[in-house]
Amino acid sequence: MTISEAQQQVDAWIKTIGVRYFNELTNMAILTEEVGELARIMSRKYGEQSFKAGEEKADPADEMADVLWVLICIANQTGVNLTEALEKNFEKKTKRDKDRHQNNEKLQ
């Protein structure tokens, strides 16, 4: 699935099963909540925190998909083409960081 296809599929799902988009501010709050849920799993699975009983099967992939879903919703409702935005972001980072990481002693 391409990013464009994902944007179209999320839009179709929202307009049929989901009834309508939550407003942009609500979706921003939901995005923050989903990122927090992902952070909780990451800190326990890869960091120094431990899972509480029953949390061990938490799936980071599912939380990442939730983050992506809400981000796509926000893009759709604000008119952002995520394919174009990502392509521009690659150009920006390539121009800005062309030599930066290669010359970073911390990464050697």
MDTraj code that builds the backbone (N, CA, C; nanometers):
import mdtraj as md
import numpy as np

residues = "MET THR ILE SER GLU ALA GLN GLN GLN VAL ASP ALA TRP ILE LYS THR ILE GLY VAL ARG TYR PHE ASN GLU LEU THR ASN MET ALA ILE LEU THR GLU GLU VAL GLY GLU LEU ALA ARG ILE MET SER ARG LYS TYR GLY GLU GLN SER PHE LYS ALA GLY GLU GLU LYS ALA ASP PRO ALA ASP GLU MET ALA ASP VAL LEU TRP VAL LEU ILE CYS ILE ALA ASN GLN THR GLY VAL ASN LEU THR GLU ALA LEU GLU LYS ASN PHE GLU LYS LYS THR LYS ARG ASP LYS ASP ARG HIS GLN ASN ASN GLU LYS LEU GLN".split()
xyz = np.array([
    [0.0841, -0.1175, 0.0000],
    [0.0000, 0.0000, 0.0000],
    [0.0889, 0.1243, 0.0000],
    [0.0595, 0.2173, -0.0863],
    [0.1340, 0.3428, -0.0880],
    [0.0762, 0.4373, 0.0171],
    [0.1468, 0.5444, 0.0428],
    [0.0961, 0.6448, 0.1369],
    [-0.0330, 0.7052, 0.0832],
    [-0.0358, 0.7320, -0.0452],
    [-0.1564, 0.7882, -0.1080],
    [-0.2752, 0.6936, -0.0942],
    [-0.2505, 0.5662, -0.1169],
    [-0.3580, 0.4673, -0.1007],
    [-0.4054, 0.4610, 0.0437],
    [-0.3119, 0.4706, 0.1364],
    [-0.3488, 0.4702, 0.2783],
    [-0.4370, 0.5907, 0.3099],
    [-0.4011, 0.7071, 0.2576],
    [-0.4829, 0.8266, 0.2810],
    [-0.6237, 0.8069, 0.2245],
    [-0.6337, 0.7480, 0.1075],
    [-0.7644, 0.7242, 0.0455],
    [-0.8452, 0.6218, 0.1250],
    [-0.7794, 0.5144, 0.1693],
    [-0.8504, 0.4103, 0.2432],
    [-0.8987, 0.4590, 0.3792],
    [-0.8155, 0.5361, 0.4475],
    [-0.8578, 0.5921, 0.5760],
    [-0.9772, 0.6848, 0.5538],
    [-0.9706, 0.7686, 0.4511],
    [-1.0802, 0.8605, 0.4219],
    [-1.2099, 0.7845, 0.3937],
    [-1.2021, 0.6793, 0.3136],
    [-1.3206, 0.5990, 0.2826],
    [-1.3759, 0.5334, 0.4089],
    [-1.2880, 0.4817, 0.4939],
    [-1.3320, 0.4170, 0.6177],
    [-1.4018, 0.5177, 0.7089],
    [-1.3392, 0.6352, 0.7238],
    [-1.3964, 0.7393, 0.8107],
    [-1.5355, 0.7785, 0.7614],
    [-1.5516, 0.7955, 0.6319],
    [-1.6784, 0.8430, 0.5764],
    [-1.7875, 0.7360, 0.5724],
    [-1.7520, 0.6101, 0.5913],
    [-1.8532, 0.5041, 0.5903],
    [-1.8719, 0.4462, 0.7298],
    [-1.7698, 0.3867, 0.7840],
    [-1.7786, 0.3201, 0.9144],
    [-1.7625, 0.4194, 1.0289],
    [-1.6729, 0.5139, 1.0124],
    [-1.6445, 0.6086, 1.1200],
    [-1.7396, 0.7264, 1.1273],
    [-1.8283, 0.7406, 1.0342],
    [-1.9284, 0.8470, 1.0243],
    [-1.8676, 0.9797, 0.9787],
    [-1.7716, 1.0320, 1.0533],
    [-1.7049, 1.1583, 1.0166],
    [-1.5732, 1.1676, 1.0924],
    [-1.4892, 1.2607, 1.0490],
    [-1.3639, 1.2866, 1.1201],
    [-1.3943, 1.3582, 1.2513],
    [-1.3181, 1.3254, 1.3564],
    [-1.3167, 1.4115, 1.4741],
    [-1.2523, 1.5420, 1.4298],
    [-1.2765, 1.6509, 1.5022],
    [-1.2133, 1.7757, 1.4594],
    [-1.0613, 1.7674, 1.4772],
    [-0.9935, 1.8608, 1.4164],
    [-0.8475, 1.8575, 1.4120],
    [-0.7841, 1.8592, 1.5514],
    [-0.8384, 1.9384, 1.6400],
    [-0.7817, 1.9465, 1.7746],
    [-0.8027, 1.8158, 1.8504],
    [-0.9201, 1.7552, 1.8350],
    [-0.9446, 1.6254, 1.8981],
    [-0.8475, 1.5218, 1.8425],
    [-0.8286, 1.5212, 1.7104],
    [-0.7349, 1.4256, 1.6514],
    [-0.5918, 1.4505, 1.6966],
    [-0.5549, 1.5758, 1.7187],
    [-0.4208, 1.6041, 1.7702],
    [-0.4055, 1.5466, 1.9104],
    [-0.5089, 1.5591, 1.9922],
    [-0.5048, 1.5010, 2.1272],
    [-0.4986, 1.3484, 2.1196],
    [-0.5738, 1.2891, 2.0273],
    [-0.5712, 1.1440, 2.0108],
    [-0.4327, 1.0991, 1.9642],
    [-0.3723, 1.1746, 1.8725],
    [-0.2371, 1.1417, 1.8250],
    [-0.1388, 1.1423, 1.9418],
    [-0.1479, 1.2415, 2.0250],
    [-0.0603, 1.2504, 2.1424],
    [-0.0816, 1.1303, 2.2344],
    [-0.2065, 1.0927, 2.2533],
    [-0.2384, 0.9762, 2.3357],
    [-0.1791, 0.8487, 2.2765],
    [-0.1927, 0.8308, 2.1461],
    [-0.1397, 0.7110, 2.0801],
    [0.0129, 0.7061, 2.0866],
    [0.0778, 0.8202, 2.0702],
    [0.2241, 0.8247, 2.0823],
    [0.2641, 0.7882, 2.2245],
    [0.1875, 0.8335, 2.3221],
    [0.2138, 0.7974, 2.4612],
    [0.2012, 0.6478, 2.4854],
    [0.1007, 0.5864, 2.4230],
    [0.0844, 0.4411, 2.4377],
    [0.2023, 0.3670, 2.3755],
    [0.2495, 0.4152, 2.2617],
    [0.3675, 0.3553, 2.1986],
    [0.4900, 0.3750, 2.2872],
    [0.5057, 0.4934, 2.3422],
    [0.6199, 0.5216, 2.4297],
    [0.6196, 0.4297, 2.5524],
    [0.5023, 0.4035, 2.6052],
    [0.4909, 0.3154, 2.7219],
    [0.5436, 0.1756, 2.6885],
    [0.5018, 0.1230, 2.5752],
    [0.5481, -0.0102, 2.5345],
    [0.6985, -0.0092, 2.5077],
    [0.7467, 0.0911, 2.4367],
    [0.8898, 0.0978, 2.4024],
    [0.9758, 0.1068, 2.5277],
    [0.9313, 0.1865, 2.6254],
    [1.0120, 0.2024, 2.7470],
    [1.0179, 0.0738, 2.8285],
    [0.9146, -0.0086, 2.8140],
    [0.9139, -0.1349, 2.8868],
    [0.9820, -0.2467, 2.8102],
    [0.9640, -0.2471, 2.6793],
    [1.0218, -0.3535, 2.5980],
    [1.1710, -0.3316, 2.5726],
    [1.2116, -0.2077, 2.5484],
    [1.3505, -0.1788, 2.5125],
    [1.4239, -0.0954, 2.6161],
    [1.3502, -0.0364, 2.7079],
    [1.4115, 0.0492, 2.8093],
    [1.4233, -0.0215, 2.9431],
    [1.4318, 0.0558, 3.0466],
    [1.4590, 0.0030, 3.1797],
    [1.3343, -0.0217, 3.2629],
    [1.2189, 0.0193, 3.2144],
    [1.0966, -0.0064, 3.2899],
    [1.0492, -0.1487, 3.2657],
    [0.9673, -0.1991, 3.3572],
    [0.9132, -0.3345, 3.3422],
    [0.7628, -0.3272, 3.3185],
    [0.7120, -0.4308, 3.2543],
    [0.5682, -0.4411, 3.2307],
    [0.4973, -0.4757, 3.3601],
    [0.3759, -0.4269, 3.3747],
    [0.2884, -0.4720, 3.4826],
    [0.2290, -0.6051, 3.4381],
    [0.1793, -0.6807, 3.5298],
    [0.1186, -0.8099, 3.4980],
    [0.0081, -0.7910, 3.3945],
    [0.0132, -0.8719, 3.2911],
    [-0.0872, -0.8663, 3.1853],
    [-0.0540, -0.7739, 3.0706],
    [0.0492, -0.6916, 3.0846],
    [0.0879, -0.5967, 2.9797],
    [0.1943, -0.6518, 2.8854],
    [0.2502, -0.7663, 2.9178],
    [0.3657, -0.8184, 2.8446],
    [0.3395, -0.8393, 2.6957],
    [0.2162, -0.8619, 2.6572],
    [0.1844, -0.8908, 2.5179],
    [0.1497, -0.7654, 2.4380],
    [0.1708, -0.6491, 2.4968],
    [0.1441, -0.5237, 2.4255],
    [0.2248, -0.5216, 2.2963],
    [0.1613, -0.4793, 2.1892],
    [0.2195, -0.4872, 2.0554],
    [0.2612, -0.3496, 2.0037],
    [0.3912, -0.3227, 1.9931],
    [0.4330, -0.1924, 1.9415],
    [0.3864, -0.1687, 1.7976],
    [0.3772, -0.2743, 1.7175],
    [0.3321, -0.2577, 1.5784],
    [0.1898, -0.2043, 1.5738],
    [0.1041, -0.2534, 1.6607],
    [-0.0341, -0.2068, 1.6651],
    [-0.0396, -0.0595, 1.7050],
    [0.0424, -0.0222, 1.8023],
    [0.0445, 0.1186, 1.8450],
    [0.1020, 0.2086, 1.7354],
    [0.2046, 0.1601, 1.6646],
    [0.2585, 0.2383, 1.5525],
    [0.1519, 0.2591, 1.4457],
    [0.0730, 0.1553, 1.4186],
    [-0.0348, 0.1676, 1.3209],
    [-0.1398, 0.2673, 1.3686],
    [-0.1691, 0.2685, 1.4984],
    [-0.2632, 0.3671, 1.5528],
    [-0.2107, 0.5090, 1.5327],
    [-0.0807, 0.5296, 1.5575],
    [-0.0187, 0.6611, 1.5371],
    [-0.0308, 0.7013, 1.3899],
    [0.0019, 0.6097, 1.3010],
    [-0.0053, 0.6377, 1.1576],
    [-0.1479, 0.6696, 1.1153],
    [-0.2428, 0.5934, 1.1657],
    [-0.3846, 0.6144, 1.1324],
    [-0.4279, 0.7570, 1.1658],
    [-0.4001, 0.7993, 1.2890],
    [-0.4446, 0.9325, 1.3313],
    [-0.3678, 1.0407, 1.2563],
    [-0.2402, 1.0184, 1.2297],
    [-0.1634, 1.1150, 1.1510],
    [-0.2237, 1.1296, 1.0111],
    [-0.2637, 1.0183, 0.9520],
    [-0.3288, 1.0226, 0.8203],
    [-0.4610, 1.0982, 0.8291],
    [-0.5363, 1.0764, 0.9360],
    [-0.6615, 1.1509, 0.9533],
    [-0.6356, 1.3011, 0.9547],
    [-0.5367, 1.3421, 1.0317],
    [-0.5038, 1.4849, 1.0405],
    [-0.4592, 1.5378, 0.9042],
    [-0.3779, 1.4612, 0.8335],
    [-0.3347, 1.5027, 0.6994],
    [-0.4549, 1.5184, 0.6072],
    [-0.5426, 1.4211, 0.6083],
    [-0.6605, 1.4267, 0.5216],
    [-0.7463, 1.5491, 0.5499],
    [-0.7711, 1.5754, 0.6753],
    [-0.8624, 1.6844, 0.7062],
    [-0.7986, 1.8224, 0.6955],
    [-0.6666, 1.8281, 0.6848],
    [-0.5990, 1.9574, 0.6670],
    [-0.5445, 1.9744, 0.5250],
    [-0.5741, 1.8771, 0.4370],
    [-0.5353, 1.8889, 0.2972],
    [-0.3890, 1.8620, 0.2690],
    [-0.3232, 1.7857, 0.3540],
    [-0.1816, 1.7543, 0.3342],
    [-0.1679, 1.6244, 0.2554],
    [-0.0945, 1.6302, 0.1462],
    [-0.0588, 1.5103, 0.0704],
    [0.0690, 1.4568, 0.1350],
    [0.0578, 1.3470, 0.2073],
    [0.1723, 1.2965, 0.2830],
    [0.2856, 1.2468, 0.1937],
    [0.2542, 1.1992, 0.0737],
    [0.3603, 1.1575, -0.0189],
    [0.4464, 1.2780, -0.0548],
    [0.3813, 1.3864, -0.0949],
    [0.4553, 1.5084, -0.1306],
    [0.5297, 1.5644, -0.0099],
    [0.4653, 1.5626, 0.1056],
    [0.5292, 1.6157, 0.2268],
    [0.6537, 1.5357, 0.2628],
    [0.6457, 1.4031, 0.2504],
    [0.7606, 1.3188, 0.2832],
    [0.8731, 1.3386, 0.1824],
    [0.8389, 1.3503, 0.0550],
    [0.9406, 1.3750, -0.0472],
    [1.0134, 1.5067, -0.0212],
    [0.9390, 1.6123, 0.0131],
    [1.0000, 1.7420, 0.0451],
    [1.0862, 1.7316, 0.1703],
    [1.0421, 1.6502, 0.2658],
    [1.1171, 1.6330, 0.3894],
    [1.2498, 1.5631, 0.3637],
    [1.2485, 1.4624, 0.2744],
    [1.3736, 1.3965, 0.2354],
    [1.4699, 1.4973, 0.1738],
    [1.4193, 1.5816, 0.0843],
    [1.5037, 1.6833, 0.0211],
    [1.5628, 1.7769, 0.1249],
    [1.4795, 1.8231, 0.2184],
    [1.5256, 1.9141, 0.3233],
    [1.6349, 1.8500, 0.4070],
    [1.6107, 1.7279, 0.4523],
    [1.7083, 1.6602, 0.5370],
    [1.8376, 1.6303, 0.4624],
    [1.8254, 1.5926, 0.3359],
    [1.9446, 1.5621, 0.2568],
    [2.0303, 1.6869, 0.2401],
    [1.9666, 1.7975, 0.2090],
    [2.0388, 1.9238, 0.1924],
    [2.1018, 1.9686, 0.3241],
    [2.0231, 1.9647, 0.4297],
    [2.0674, 2.0135, 0.5604],
    [2.1728, 1.9237, 0.6228],
    [2.1568, 1.7938, 0.6086],
    [2.2409, 1.6990, 0.6824],
    [2.3400, 1.6245, 0.5937],
    [2.3646, 1.6773, 0.4744],
    [2.4509, 1.6093, 0.3780],
    [2.5814, 1.5607, 0.4406],
    [2.6473, 1.6474, 0.5148],
    [2.7750, 1.6116, 0.5765],
    [2.7667, 1.5996, 0.7287],
    [2.6590, 1.6485, 0.7845],
    [2.6470, 1.6576, 0.9301],
    [2.6669, 1.5231, 0.9997],
    [2.5965, 1.4204, 0.9567],
    [2.6061, 1.2920, 1.0260],
    [2.7367, 1.2205, 0.9947],
    [2.7859, 1.2378, 0.8734],
    [2.9140, 1.1766, 0.8362],
    [3.0286, 1.2328, 0.9202],
    [3.0165, 1.3593, 0.9605],
    [3.1211, 1.4249, 1.0378],
    [3.0973, 1.4209, 1.1892],
    [2.9931, 1.3496, 1.2313],
    [2.9600, 1.3446, 1.3736],
    [3.0403, 1.2316, 1.4378],
    [3.1363, 1.2681, 1.5205],
    [3.2219, 1.1689, 1.5864],
    [3.1432, 1.0700, 1.6720],
    [3.0289, 1.1144, 1.7228],
    [2.9465, 1.0291, 1.8077],
    [2.8872, 0.9117, 1.7293],
    [2.8770, 0.9245, 1.5979],
    [2.8185, 0.8206, 1.5155],
    [2.9228, 0.7281, 1.4536],
    [3.0483, 0.7578, 1.4745],
    [3.1549, 0.6777, 1.4150],
    [3.1848, 0.5539, 1.4951],
])
top = md.Topology()
chain = top.add_chain()
for i, resn in enumerate(residues, 1):
    res = top.add_residue(resn, chain, resSeq=i)
    for name in ("N", "CA", "C"):
        top.add_atom(name, md.element.get_by_symbol(name[0]), res)
traj = md.Trajectory(xyz[None], top)
